[in-house]
Amino acid sequence: MTAAGETVVVADVGNTRIKLAVVVSGLVGRLPAVAHRQDLLSREFRPLNLRQWLDRVAAGPAVVLVASVHDRAAAGLEAAIAEVAATGHRPLRQRRVTREHLPIAVEVDEPGRAGIDRVAAAAAAAVAKDAGRPAIVIDCGTATTIDLVSVEGRFLGGAILPGPGLLAKALAEGTSRLPAVADLDSGALPPMPGRNTQQAIAAGIGYGMRGAVARLVAEAAAALDGEPQLFLTGGSRGIVRDAVPGAREIPDLVLHGIALAAGRLQSSP
């Protein structure tokens, strides 16, 4: 459980990055507010980086709520938290967030295998959406996910496809002559036709992602009862922004969702 006087820190451990933030007083709409965002690399970071950030934003007692889709990175983060607590002689605890801690029913074939990041984002959307309307969450990260939330606020599943970085990496590693292409996340429309190989890859990925997301959102909307609200999040969201006009953009929707778990953790051992 979380204790009185502790700063609550939320951690979203993804395949590429660990996103950290502090839960602060106030609300963003109906969601708990988070601040002091910090990113660490999932595969390599030093406990010193974590300690320096915590010293700035949570110098007193703190609890870190960890939600992870990357077991090795989560284990590394938890070891770093324990090291910072021991070497700094400071009251610093950690809790692993599971689906049971999130205020949303998960109605898929295998609830235990639904990614905690997807469920957390859906939980946040279920709180943030208007009553009487369903929602669609478009989360653009290492993978791009399009997930459905029912009128009643239940997670119904969705679709998963590679994000722009993975698509670029697959072309570079799966061919002998196509180069790696970076900087695909700016949201700027790539030139079409591409006049060199890099531009051609950028056009293929950029317009391909936009087309895929637009079609998937249309299919998701057709499967829901009523006109859905759209929520757009994730570090690569700029590449599909113009494909989902009217979407409410919340950059750290997953972190807001993890913050919702704090209340349930207060009542659990």
KAHUQUI-V192115 format. One record per pair of residues at least 24 apart in sequence whose C-alpha atoms are under 10 Angstrom apart, sorted by the first residue. I is the first residue (numbers start at 1). J is the second residue. D is the distance in Angstrom with one decimal. If there is no record, write none. Layout:
<<I J D> <I J D>>
This chain:
<<1 63 9.3> <1 94 9.8> <1 95 8.2> <1 262 8.2> <1 263 8.8> <1 264 8.1> <1 265 4.7> <1 266 4.3> <1 267 6.1> <1 268 5.3> <1 269 5.4> <2 62 8.9> <2 63 6.9> <2 64 9.5> <2 65 9.4> <2 93 9.1> <2 94 9.4> <2 95 8.9> <2 262 7.0> <2 263 8.3> <2 264 9.2> <2 265 6.2> <2 266 4.9> <2 267 8.3> <2 268 8.7> <2 269 9.1> <3 61 9.1> <3 62 8.8> <3 63 8.3> <3 265 9.7> <3 266 7.2> <4 61 9.5> <4 62 10.0> <4 266 9.4> <5 60 8.6> <5 61 7.1> <5 62 8.2> <6 58 8.8> <6 60 7.3> <6 61 4.9> <6 62 4.6> <6 63 6.4> <6 64 9.8> <6 91 8.9> <6 92 8.8> <6 93 9.4> <7 57 9.0> <7 58 6.2> <7 59 8.7> <7 60 7.4> <7 61 6.3> <7 62 4.4> <7 63 6.3> <7 64 8.5> <7 92 9.4> <8 34 9.7> <8 58 8.5> <8 61 9.0> <8 62 5.8> <8 63 5.2> <8 64 6.1> <8 65 7.3> <8 93 9.8> <8 94 9.7> <8 259 8.2> <8 262 7.8> <9 34 8.8> <9 35 9.6> <9 36 9.9> <9 54 9.1> <9 57 9.4> <9 58 8.3> <9 62 7.0> <9 63 6.0> <9 64 4.6> <9 65 6.1> <9 66 8.6> <9 93 10.0> <9 94 9.1> <9 255 9.6> <9 258 9.6> <9 259 8.3> <9 262 9.7> <10 34 8.6> <10 37 9.7> <10 63 8.5> <10 64 5.7> <10 65 4.8> <10 66 6.2> <10 67 7.9> <10 94 9.7> <10 95 9.7> <10 97 9.5> <10 254 9.7> <10 255 6.4> <10 256 8.6> <10 257 9.5> <10 258 6.4> <10 259 6.4> <10 260 9.9> <10 261 9.5> <10 262 9.2> <11 37 9.9> <11 38 9.5> <11 39 9.6> <11 64 6.9> <11 65 6.0> <11 66 4.8> <11 67 6.1> <11 68 8.0> <11 74 9.3> <11 77 9.2> <11 96 9.5> <11 97 9.4> <11 254 9.4> <11 255 7.1> <11 258 7.8> <11 259 9.3> <12 39 9.6> <12 65 8.7> <12 66 6.4> <12 67 5.2> <12 68 6.0> <12 69 8.4> <12 70 9.7> <12 74 9.1> <12 97 9.8> <12 116 9.1> <12 117 7.3> <12 120 9.6> <12 252 9.6> <12 254 7.2> <12 255 6.4> <12 257 9.9> <12 258 7.8> <13 39 9.8> <13 40 9.2> <13 41 9.3> <13 42 6.9> <13 66 7.2> <13 67 6.1> <13 68 4.5> <13 69 6.2> <13 70 6.3> <13 71 8.6> <13 72 9.8> <13 73 6.9> <13 74 6.2> <13 75 10.0> <13 77 8.5> <13 116 9.7> <13 117 8.5> <14 41 9.1> <14 42 6.8> <14 43 9.8> <14 67 8.7> <14 68 6.3> <14 69 5.6> <14 70 5.8> <14 71 9.3> <14 73 8.0> <14 74 8.7> <14 116 9.9> <14 117 8.0> <14 141 8.8> <14 142 8.2> <14 143 9.9> <15 41 8.9> <15 42 6.4> <15 43 8.2> <15 68 8.8> <15 69 6.9> <15 70 5.7> <15 71 9.3> <15 72 9.7> <15 73 8.0> <15 141 9.0> <15 142 6.8> <15 143 8.9> <16 40 8.8> <16 41 6.2> <16 42 5.3> <16 43 7.2> <16 44 9.9> <16 70 8.9> <16 73 9.3> <16 141 8.6> <16 142 6.7> <17 41 4.6> <17 42 4.6> <17 43 8.0> <17 44 9.5> <17 45 10.0> <17 70 9.8> <17 73 9.0> <17 141 9.6> <17 142 9.1> <18 42 5.4> <18 43 9.2> <18 45 9.6> <18 66 9.7> <18 67 9.8> <18 68 8.8> <18 70 9.6> <18 73 8.1> <18 74 8.6> <18 77 8.6> <19 252 8.8> <19 254 9.4> <19 255 7.9> <20 50 9.5> <20 53 9.5> <20 54 9.9> <20 64 9.1> <20 65 9.6> <20 66 9.2> <20 252 9.9> <20 255 7.8> <21 53 10.0> <21 54 9.9> <21 57 9.0> <21 64 9.5> <21 252 9.3> <21 255 7.3> <21 256 9.3> <21 259 9.5> <22 54 9.4> <22 57 7.5> <22 58 7.9> <22 62 9.7> <22 64 9.1> <22 255 9.3> <22 259 8.9> <23 255 9.0> <23 256 8.4> <23 258 9.7> <23 259 6.7> <23 260 9.8> <23 262 9.4> <24 259 9.8> <27 256 9.8> <28 128 8.8> <28 250 9.5> <28 256 8.8> <29 127 9.1> <29 128 6.6> <29 129 9.4> <30 124 8.9> <30 125 9.8> <30 127 6.5> <30 128 5.6> <30 129 8.8> <31 124 6.8> <31 125 8.9> <31 126 10.0> <31 127 6.8> <31 128 6.4> <31 253 9.2> <31 256 6.4> <31 257 7.9> <31 259 8.4> <31 260 7.7> <32 124 9.2> <32 255 9.4> <32 256 6.1> <32 257 8.3> <32 258 9.5> <32 259 6.4> <32 260 6.9> <32 262 9.8> <33 255 9.3> <33 256 6.8> <33 259 8.2> <33 260 10.0> <34 252 8.5> <34 253 10.0> <34 255 7.5> <34 256 6.7> <34 259 8.0> <35 252 9.9> <35 255 9.9> <37 252 8.9> <37 255 9.5> <40 77 9.7> <41 73 8.8> <42 70 8.0> <42 72 8.6> <42 73 5.3> <42 74 8.1> <42 76 8.5> <42 77 8.5> <43 70 9.4> <43 72 8.0> <43 73 6.0> <43 74 9.7> <43 76 8.5> <43 77 10.0> <44 73 8.2> <44 76 8.7> <44 77 9.9> <45 73 9.5> <45 76 8.6> <45 77 8.7> <45 80 9.2> <46 76 9.4> <46 77 9.2> <46 80 7.7> <47 76 9.1> <47 77 8.1> <47 78 10.0> <47 79 8.5> <47 80 5.0> <47 81 7.4> <47 82 9.4> <47 83 7.3> <47 84 6.8> <48 80 8.5> <48 83 9.6> <48 84 8.0> <49 80 9.6> <50 77 8.7> <50 80 7.5> <50 81 7.7> <50 84 7.9> <51 80 8.6> <51 81 8.2> <51 83 9.2> <51 84 6.0> <51 85 8.9> <51 87 9.9> <51 88 8.5> <52 84 9.7> <54 81 9.9> <54 84 9.3> <54 92 9.8> <55 88 9.9> <58 92 9.6> <59 90 8.6> <59 91 9.5> <59 92 9.7> <60 90 7.4> <60 91 7.2> <60 92 8.3> <61 85 9.9> <61 90 7.0> <61 91 4.8> <61 92 5.8> <61 93 8.2> <62 90 8.9> <62 91 6.6> <62 92 5.0> <62 93 6.4> <62 94 8.4> <63 91 8.4> <63 92 5.8> <63 93 4.6> <63 94 5.2> <63 95 7.2> <63 262 9.8> <64 92 7.7> <64 93 6.2> <64 94 4.5> <64 95 6.2> <64 96 8.3> <64 97 9.7> <65 93 8.8> <65 94 5.9> <65 95 5.0> <65 96 5.8> <65 97 6.1> <65 98 9.9> <65 258 7.5> <65 259 8.1> <65 261 8.3> <65 262 7.8> <65 265 9.3> <66 94 7.2> <66 95 6.1> <66 96 4.8> <66 97 5.6> <66 98 8.9> <66 258 8.2> <67 95 8.8> <67 96 6.1> <67 97 5.0> <67 98 7.0> <67 99 9.3> <67 115 9.6> <67 116 6.5> <67 117 7.2> <67 120 8.7> <67 254 9.4> <67 255 9.1> <67 258 7.1> <68 96 8.2> <68 97 8.1> <68 98 8.9> <68 115 8.2> <68 116 6.6> <68 117 7.2> <69 114 9.6> <69 115 6.3> <69 116 6.6> <69 117 7.1> <69 118 9.7> <70 115 10.0> <95 262 9.9> <95 265 8.6> <96 265 9.9> <97 258 7.5> <97 259 9.8> <97 261 7.1> <97 262 9.0> <97 265 8.5> <98 258 9.5> <98 261 8.7> <99 123 9.9> <99 258 9.9> <99 261 9.1> <100 261 8.8> <100 264 8.8> <100 265 9.8> <101 258 8.8> <101 260 8.3> <101 261 5.1> <101 262 8.0> <101 263 8.5> <101 264 5.7> <101 265 6.7> <101 268 9.0> <102 257 7.6> <102 258 7.4> <102 259 9.1> <102 260 6.6> <102 261 5.2> <102 262 8.9> <102 263 9.3> <102 264 7.6> <102 265 9.5> <103 127 8.9> <103 153 9.2> <103 154 9.4> <103 257 9.0> <103 260 7.3> <103 261 7.4> <103 263 9.5> <103 264 8.2> <104 149 9.5> <104 152 9.7> <104 153 6.7> <104 154 5.8> <104 155 6.8> <105 149 9.9> <105 152 9.6> <105 153 7.7> <105 154 5.1> <105 155 6.1> <105 156 8.8> <106 149 9.6> <106 153 9.7> <106 154 6.2> <106 155 4.9> <106 156 6.6> <106 157 8.1> <107 149 9.9> <107 154 6.9> <107 155 5.9> <107 156 5.3> <107 157 7.3> <108 154 10.0> <108 155 7.8> <108 156 6.0> <108 157 6.0> <108 158 9.4> <109 156 9.6> <109 157 9.0> <111 155 9.7> <111 156 10.0> <111 157 9.4> <114 155 9.8> <114 157 8.1> <116 254 9.0> <116 257 9.9> <116 258 9.0> <117 253 9.4> <117 254 6.0> <117 255 8.7> <117 257 8.5> <117 258 8.4> <118 145 7.7> <118 146 9.0> <118 147 7.5> <118 155 9.0> <118 157 8.7> <118 158 9.5> <118 253 9.9> <118 254 7.6> <118 257 9.5> <119 147 9.0> <119 149 9.9> <119 154 9.8> <119 155 7.0> <119 156 9.7> <119 157 9.0> <119 254 8.4> <119 257 8.2> <119 258 9.3> <120 155 9.8> <120 253 7.9> <120 254 5.4> <120 255 7.7> <120 256 7.9> <120 257 4.5> <120 258 5.8> <120 259 8.9> <120 260 8.4> <120 261 8.9> <121 147 9.0> <121 155 9.8> <121 231 9.2> <121 232 10.0> <121 233 8.7> <121 252 8.8> <121 253 5.4> <121 254 4.5> <121 255 7.9> <121 256 7.7> <121 257 5.5> <121 258 8.2> <122 147 7.3> <122 148 7.6> <122 149 6.4> <122 150 9.8> <122 153 8.4> <122 154 8.2> <122 155 6.3> <122 156 9.2> <122 157 9.4> <122 231 9.4> <122 253 8.6> <122 254 8.2> <122 257 7.6> <123 149 8.5> <123 153 7.7> <123 154 8.2> <123 155 7.7> <123 253 9.2> <123 254 8.7> <123 256 9.0> <123 257 5.8> <123 258 8.6> <123 260 8.0> <123 261 9.7> <124 153 9.8> <124 231 9.8> <124 253 6.5> <124 254 7.2> <124 255 8.8> <124 256 6.3> <124 257 4.5> <124 258 8.2> <124 259 9.0> <124 260 7.5> <125 149 7.6> <125 153 8.3> <125 155 9.8> <125 229 9.0> <125 230 8.9> <125 231 7.1> <125 232 10.0> <125 250 9.7> <125 253 7.8> <125 254 9.4> <125 256 9.4> <125 257 8.1> <126 150 8.2> <126 151 8.4> <126 152 8.1> <126 153 4.8> <126 154 7.5> <126 155 8.5> <126 257 9.6> <127 153 7.7> <127 257 9.0> <127 260 9.3> <128 229 9.8> <128 231 9.4> <128 253 9.9> <129 153 8.8> <129 228 9.0> <129 229 6.8> <129 230 8.9> <129 231 8.9> <129 248 9.8> <130 228 9.5> <130 229 8.0> <132 225 9.6> <132 226 8.4> <132 227 9.7> <132 228 9.7> <133 224 9.3> <133 225 8.0> <133 226 6.3> <133 227 6.6> <133 228 5.9> <133 229 7.0> <134 221 8.8> <134 224 6.8> <134 225 7.0> <134 226 6.7> <134 227 6.9> <134 228 4.7> <134 229 6.4> <134 230 9.0> <135 220 9.4> <135 221 8.5> <135 224 8.5> <135 225 9.9> <135 226 9.4> <135 227 8.3> <135 228 4.6> <135 229 4.6> <135 230 5.8> <135 231 7.4> <136 217 7.4> <136 220 7.3> <136 221 7.6> <136 224 9.2> <136 228 6.4> <136 229 6.2> <136 230 4.9> <136 231 6.2> <136 232 8.6> <136 247 9.2> <137 217 9.0> <137 220 10.0> <137 228 9.9> <137 229 8.6> <137 230 6.1> <137 231 4.8> <137 232 6.1> <137 233 7.7> <137 247 9.2> <137 248 9.6> <137 253 9.3> <138 213 8.1> <138 216 9.7> <138 217 8.2> <138 230 7.5> <138 231 6.1> <138 232 4.9> <138 233 6.3> <138 234 8.2> <138 237 8.2> <138 240 9.3> <138 241 9.9> <138 244 8.9> <138 247 9.0> <138 249 9.5> <139 163 9.6> <139 231 8.2> <139 232 6.0> <139 233 4.8> <139 234 5.1> <139 235 8.4> <139 236 8.3> <139 237 7.1> <139 250 9.9> <139 251 9.2> <139 252 9.8> <139 253 8.6> <139 254 8.9> <140 164 8.7> <140 185 9.6> <140 209 10.0> <140 213 9.8> <140 232 7.9> <140 233 6.3> <140 234 4.5> <140 235 6.2> <140 236 5.0> <140 237 5.1> <140 238 8.6> <140 239 8.6> <140 240 8.4> <140 251 9.9> <141 165 8.6> <141 166 9.6> <141 185 9.8> <141 233 8.4> <141 234 5.2> <141 235 5.5> <141 236 5.5> <141 237 7.6> <142 166 6.6> <142 167 9.6> <142 234 9.0> <142 235 8.6> <142 236 8.1> <143 167 9.6> <143 234 9.6> <143 236 9.4> <144 209 9.0> <144 213 8.6> <144 233 9.9> <144 234 8.5> <144 236 8.6> <144 237 9.0> <145 213 8.9> <145 216 9.6> <145 233 10.0> <145 234 9.8> <146 213 7.7> <146 216 7.1> <146 217 7.0> <146 220 8.0> <146 230 10.0> <146 231 9.7> <146 232 9.5> <147 216 9.6> <147 217 8.8> <147 220 7.8> <147 231 9.9> <148 217 9.3> <148 220 6.7> <148 221 8.4> <148 223 8.7> <148 224 7.8> <148 228 9.0> <148 230 9.7> <149 220 9.8> <149 224 8.4> <149 228 8.7> <149 229 9.5> <150 223 9.8> <150 224 6.9> <150 225 7.7> <150 226 9.4> <150 228 8.9> <151 224 8.2> <151 225 7.2> <151 226 8.0> <151 227 9.8> <151 228 8.6> <156 224 9.7> <157 220 9.9> <158 216 8.9> <158 217 9.6> <158 219 9.9> <158 220 7.5> <159 213 9.7> <159 216 7.6> <159 217 9.6> <159 220 8.9> <160 216 9.8> <161 209 9.2> <161 212 8.9> <161 213 9.3> <162 209 9.1> <163 205 9.1> <163 209 7.9> <163 236 7.7> <163 237 9.8> <163 239 9.9> <164 202 9.1> <164 205 6.3> <164 206 7.6> <164 208 9.4> <164 209 7.3> <164 236 7.6> <164 239 8.3> <165 205 9.2> <165 236 8.8> <167 201 9.5> <167 204 9.8> <167 205 7.1> <167 209 9.6> <168 201 7.6> <168 202 8.4> <168 204 9.8> <168 205 7.5> <171 201 8.6> <181 205 10.0> <183 236 10.0> <184 236 8.1> <184 238 9.0> <184 239 7.1> <185 235 7.6> <185 236 5.0> <185 237 7.2> <185 238 5.8> <185 239 5.3> <185 240 8.9> <186 235 9.7> <186 236 7.7> <186 237 8.6> <186 238 5.7> <186 239 6.3> <186 240 9.9> <187 236 8.2> <187 237 7.6> <187 238 4.0> <187 239 4.1> <187 240 6.9> <187 241 7.0> <187 242 8.3> <188 238 7.8> <188 239 7.1> <188 240 9.7> <188 241 9.8> <188 242 9.7> <189 238 9.9> <189 239 8.0> <189 240 9.7> <189 242 9.4> <190 239 9.7> <205 239 9.2> <206 239 6.4> <206 240 7.9> <207 239 8.7> <207 240 8.6> <207 243 9.5> <208 240 9.6> <209 239 7.5> <209 240 6.7> <209 243 9.0> <210 239 7.1> <210 240 5.0> <210 241 8.1> <210 242 7.8> <210 243 5.5> <210 244 8.6> <211 240 8.6> <211 243 7.3> <212 240 9.4> <212 243 9.2> <213 240 7.2> <213 241 9.8> <213 243 7.0> <213 244 8.0> <214 240 8.4> <214 242 9.4> <214 243 5.5> <214 244 6.5> <214 245 9.7> <215 243 9.3> <217 243 9.4> <217 244 8.0> <218 244 9.8>>
